[in-house]
């Protein structure tokens, strides 16, 4: 699991939000915090992780689990896209990150999956397989991988949620050699 605190968010001034209900007691120990993807914008969060030493090379790409909560009401489906690429590939500003998976409303196409409509404030987890894209994503133990998660909050067609998304992190499911 890579928690949201290990991501850098591009929405300066809006760093962390609460997916729990309003404070019901003194203190803040009951809050569940994470980085905020705003409803208005295309916000991006990026991190780098190192492939664990027990990862078995040559297996299919791992499944990715997104952990998040919403504070909108009604249809709370969100549009979250994940891109990933080995850090060694970024040799200039012209090298982009590569799309690998997406959840959204009206999903259609490779690597796209229908987003759930969770209850407001509910910690939600969605597991999707990563797609290869071009160039192909290959994991080897010790590789540094750049991962970006983007919310397309301004698209009401694919992201009808009317509130922010509190992003808690991502996880990868893989086969270990031990």
C-alpha positions as CSV (number, residue, x, y, z in Angstrom):
1,X,0.0,0.0,0.0
2,X,1.2,3.5,-0.9
3,X,-0.6,6.0,1.3
4,X,-1.7,9.4,0.0
5,X,0.9,11.1,2.2
6,X,3.6,9.6,-0.1
7,X,2.0,11.4,-3.2
8,X,2.7,15.0,-4.3
9,X,-0.5,16.8,-5.2
10,X,-0.6,19.5,-7.9
11,X,-3.5,21.5,-6.3
12,X,-1.4,23.9,-4.2
13,X,-3.2,25.0,-1.0
14,X,-5.5,22.0,-0.8
15,X,-3.5,19.2,0.6
16,X,-5.6,17.0,2.9
17,X,-9.3,16.4,3.6
18,X,-11.4,14.3,5.9
19,X,-13.5,11.5,4.7
20,X,-15.2,11.1,8.1
21,X,-18.3,12.9,9.2
22,X,-18.1,16.3,10.9
23,X,-16.3,16.3,14.2
24,X,-18.5,14.7,16.9
25,X,-16.1,15.0,19.8
26,X,-13.1,17.0,20.9
27,X,-9.8,16.1,19.3
28,X,-9.1,14.8,15.8
29,X,-8.3,11.1,16.4
30,X,-11.5,10.1,14.6
31,X,-10.6,11.7,11.3
32,X,-9.5,9.7,8.2
33,X,-7.3,12.0,6.2
34,X,-6.1,11.8,2.6
35,X,-5.1,14.0,-0.3
36,X,-8.0,15.9,-2.0
37,X,-8.9,15.8,-5.6
38,X,-11.2,18.8,-6.1
39,X,-14.5,18.6,-8.0
40,X,-13.7,21.6,-10.3
41,X,-10.5,20.4,-11.9
42,X,-8.1,17.9,-13.3
43,X,-6.0,17.3,-10.1
44,X,-3.0,15.0,-10.2
45,X,-1.1,13.2,-7.5
46,X,2.3,11.5,-8.2
47,X,4.6,9.3,-6.3
48,X,7.5,7.0,-7.0
49,X,7.7,3.5,-5.5
50,X,10.3,0.8,-5.7
51,X,9.2,-2.7,-6.8
52,X,9.7,-5.0,-3.9
53,X,12.7,-7.5,-3.9
54,X,10.3,-10.5,-3.7
55,X,8.4,-9.5,-6.9
56,X,8.6,-12.3,-9.5
57,X,9.7,-10.9,-12.9
58,X,7.8,-11.9,-15.9
59,X,4.3,-12.3,-14.3
60,X,1.3,-10.4,-15.6
61,X,1.1,-6.8,-14.4
62,X,-0.3,-6.5,-10.9
63,X,-3.8,-5.5,-10.1
64,X,-4.1,-2.0,-8.7
65,X,-6.4,-1.1,-5.8
66,X,-7.5,2.6,-5.4
67,X,-8.6,3.7,-1.9
68,X,-10.7,6.8,-1.7
69,X,-13.9,8.4,-0.3
70,X,-16.2,11.0,-1.7
71,X,-18.1,13.9,-0.1
72,X,-20.6,14.4,-2.8
73,X,-24.2,13.3,-2.8
74,X,-26.4,11.5,-5.3
75,X,-24.4,9.8,-8.0
76,X,-20.9,9.7,-6.5
77,X,-19.1,8.0,-9.4
78,X,-15.7,9.5,-10.1
79,X,-13.3,9.6,-13.0
80,X,-9.8,8.5,-11.8
81,X,-7.1,7.6,-14.2
82,X,-3.8,5.9,-13.3
83,X,-0.6,6.3,-15.3
84,X,2.7,4.5,-14.6
85,X,6.2,4.2,-16.1
86,X,9.7,3.3,-14.9
87,X,11.5,6.3,-13.5
88,X,14.5,5.5,-15.8
89,X,12.4,6.3,-18.9
90,X,12.0,9.9,-17.9
91,X,15.1,11.2,-19.8
92,X,13.6,14.6,-20.8
93,X,10.5,16.8,-20.4
94,X,9.1,15.3,-23.6
95,X,8.6,11.9,-22.0
96,X,5.0,11.5,-20.7
97,X,3.7,9.1,-18.2
98,X,1.6,6.3,-19.7
99,X,-2.1,5.5,-19.1
100,X,-2.6,2.1,-17.4
101,X,-6.2,2.0,-15.9
102,X,-9.2,4.1,-15.3
103,X,-12.5,4.1,-13.4
104,X,-15.3,6.4,-14.5
105,X,-19.0,6.5,-15.3
106,X,-19.9,5.2,-18.8
107,X,-16.6,3.2,-19.1
108,X,-15.9,1.8,-22.5
109,X,-12.6,0.7,-24.0
110,X,-9.4,-1.0,-23.0
111,X,-8.3,-0.3,-19.4
112,X,-11.6,1.5,-18.5
113,X,-13.8,0.2,-15.7
114,X,-17.2,1.4,-14.3
115,X,-16.8,3.3,-11.1
116,X,-18.9,2.5,-8.1
117,X,-21.3,5.1,-6.5
118,X,-20.2,4.8,-2.9
119,X,-22.1,6.3,0.1
120,X,-20.8,9.8,1.1
121,X,-17.8,9.4,3.4
122,X,-17.5,5.6,2.9
123,X,-13.9,4.4,2.5
124,X,-14.1,2.7,-0.9
125,X,-11.7,0.4,-2.6
126,X,-11.7,-0.5,-6.3
127,X,-9.4,-3.1,-7.8
128,X,-8.7,-3.1,-11.5
129,X,-6.0,-4.8,-13.7
130,X,-3.4,-2.6,-15.2
131,X,-3.1,-2.4,-19.0
132,X,0.2,-2.5,-20.7
133,X,0.0,0.6,-23.0
134,X,3.0,1.8,-25.0
135,X,5.7,1.4,-24.0
136,X,4.9,-1.8,-22.2
137,X,5.2,-1.6,-18.4
138,X,7.6,-4.2,-17.0
139,X,8.2,-4.6,-13.3
140,X,11.5,-5.9,-12.0
141,X,12.6,-6.0,-8.4
142,X,14.3,-2.8,-7.4
143,X,12.8,-0.7,-10.3
144,X,11.6,2.7,-9.4
145,X,8.1,3.3,-10.9
146,X,6.5,6.7,-11.3
147,X,2.7,6.5,-10.6
148,X,0.2,9.3,-11.2
149,X,-3.5,9.4,-10.3
150,X,-5.6,12.0,-12.0
151,X,-9.2,13.0,-11.3
152,X,-11.1,14.6,-14.1
153,X,-13.5,16.4,-11.8
154,X,-14.6,18.9,-14.4
155,X,-16.2,16.2,-16.6
156,X,-19.8,15.7,-15.5
157,X,-20.2,13.0,-18.2
158,X,-17.7,10.7,-16.7
159,X,-17.5,12.2,-13.1
160,X,-21.0,13.2,-11.9
161,X,-19.8,13.3,-8.2
162,X,-20.6,16.9,-7.0
163,X,-18.0,16.9,-4.2
164,X,-14.3,16.3,-3.7
165,X,-12.6,13.0,-3.6
166,X,-10.4,12.2,-0.6
167,X,-7.7,10.0,-2.0
168,X,-6.2,7.6,0.6
169,X,-3.7,5.6,-1.5
170,X,-3.1,2.7,-3.8
171,X,-2.1,-0.9,-3.5
172,X,-0.6,-3.5,-5.8
173,X,-1.4,-7.2,-5.8
174,X,1.5,-9.4,-7.0
175,X,3.0,-12.8,-6.8
176,X,6.0,-13.0,-4.4
177,X,8.8,-15.5,-4.7
178,X,8.9,-16.2,-0.9
